[in-house]
């Protein structure tokens, strides 16, 4: 269910995407195993989840959108270029972007 107020968002951090950059691969490595832990029965209903989806887990656009609306922070690691199209999308969903790049100018 979409949060009506920022403080009601139940996901602390959200990211879903491909592994097409060094930043993204390091991000996944840092959070490996966390996705399975967050999806367990005990944690599924808790607040402030950290959802870093595995690269092989492909979300449909409406699923991604719903998770972004429920998230406080959305990770935006660089991809093929320093600027990612996802940056604008997360801002439009009211999610605070966390930019991960050493190539941004």
C-alpha positions in Angstrom: 0.0 0.0 0.0 1.3 3.4 -1.0 2.3 5.7 1.9 0.4 8.9 2.1 3.1 10.6 4.1 6.9 10.3 4.0 7.1 9.1 7.7 4.6 6.3 6.9 6.9 4.7 4.3 7.9 1.3 5.5 11.0 0.7 3.4 14.1 2.5 4.5 16.3 1.7 1.4 15.4 0.3 -2.0 17.3 -0.6 -5.1 16.6 -2.8 -8.1 18.6 -2.8 -11.3 21.3 -4.5 -13.4 24.9 -5.0 -12.6 26.3 -2.9 -15.5 28.9 -0.9 -13.4 31.5 -1.4 -10.8 29.4 0.6 -8.3 26.4 -1.6 -8.8 28.4 -4.8 -8.4 30.0 -3.5 -5.2 26.6 -2.5 -3.9 25.2 -6.0 -4.4 28.3 -7.6 -2.8 27.9 -5.4 0.3 24.2 -6.4 0.7 24.4 -10.0 -0.5 22.2 -12.2 1.6 20.3 -9.3 3.0 17.4 -9.6 0.5 16.6 -13.2 1.6 16.8 -12.1 5.2 14.4 -9.1 4.6 11.9 -11.4 2.9 11.6 -13.9 5.7 8.3 -14.1 7.6 9.6 -12.3 10.7 10.9 -9.3 8.9 8.3 -8.9 6.1 6.0 -6.7 8.2 8.7 -4.7 10.1 9.4 -1.1 9.4 12.6 0.2 7.8 13.4 -2.7 5.6 16.4 -2.6 3.3 15.5 -4.1 -0.1 18.4 -4.5 -2.5 17.1 -6.9 -5.1 19.4 -9.4 -6.8 20.2 -8.5 -10.4 18.4 -11.7 -11.7 15.2 -10.6 -9.9 13.4 -8.5 -12.5 10.6 -6.2 -11.2 7.8 -5.1 -13.5 7.5 -1.3 -13.8 4.4 -1.1 -11.6 6.1 -3.3 -9.0 9.2 -1.0 -9.0 7.0 2.1 -8.8 5.0 0.8 -5.8 8.2 -0.1 -3.9 9.7 3.4 -4.7 6.5 5.1 -3.4 6.9 3.0 -0.1 10.7 3.8 0.2 12.4 6.6 2.1 15.8 6.3 0.4 16.4 5.0 -3.2 19.9 4.0 -4.2 21.0 5.5 -7.5 24.4 3.9 -8.4 25.9 5.0 -11.7 25.4 2.7 -14.7 26.8 2.8 -18.2 27.2 6.6 -17.6 27.5 8.7 -14.4 23.9 10.0 -14.8 21.2 7.4 -14.5 17.6 7.8 -15.7 16.5 6.3 -12.4 17.4 9.5 -10.6 14.5 11.5 -12.0 12.2 8.6 -11.5 13.0 8.2 -7.8 12.5 11.9 -7.2 9.1 11.8 -8.9 8.1 9.0 -6.5 9.0 11.2 -3.5 12.0 8.9 -2.6 15.2 10.6 -1.5 17.9 9.6 -4.0 21.3 8.4 -2.7 23.7 8.9 -5.6 26.6 6.4 -5.7 29.2 7.5 -8.2 32.7 8.8 -8.4 32.1 10.0 -12.0 29.5 12.7 -11.4 30.4 16.2 -12.4 
